[in-house]
C-alpha cells in the first residue's frame, strides 16, 4: 500500500483512513468531486465523508502488489 495525498479516488477503491487512534479499512462505494460514500466492511452502516475532510489515506493497489509476481 502507498500513502496518498489528494489522489483522485474511484468507486471500488479500497483505502485505509484514520479515525481517532484507529485505522479503518473501507471500500469506496461512490466517489464524486465533493463526497465519498464509504463502507467499513464490518457490518456497520456506510457513511459519507466530504472529500475536503480526507487529508491522508493509504490506497490498496493490487497492480503494484502483483507486478513482481
Residue pairs with C-beta under 8 A, 6 or more apart in sequence:
1 16
1 58
1 59
1 60
1 61
2 58
2 59
2 61
2 64
3 56
3 57
3 58
4 56
4 57
4 58
4 59
5 55
5 56
7 59
8 31
9 15
9 28
9 31
9 36
9 59
10 28
10 31
11 28
11 29
11 30
11 31
12 27
12 28
13 27
13 28
13 31
13 59
13 60
14 25
14 26
14 27
14 28
14 59
14 60
15 25
15 26
15 28
15 57
15 58
15 59
15 60
16 23
16 24
16 25
16 26
16 57
16 58
16 60
17 23
17 24
17 26
17 38
17 54
17 57
18 24
18 56
24 40
25 40
25 41
26 38
26 39
26 40
26 41
27 38
27 39
27 41
28 36
28 37
28 38
29 37
29 38
29 39
29 46
30 36
30 37
31 37
32 51
33 51
34 50
34 51
35 48
35 49
35 50
35 51
36 48
36 49
36 51
36 54
37 46
37 47
37 48
38 46
38 47
38 48
38 49
39 46
40 46
40 47
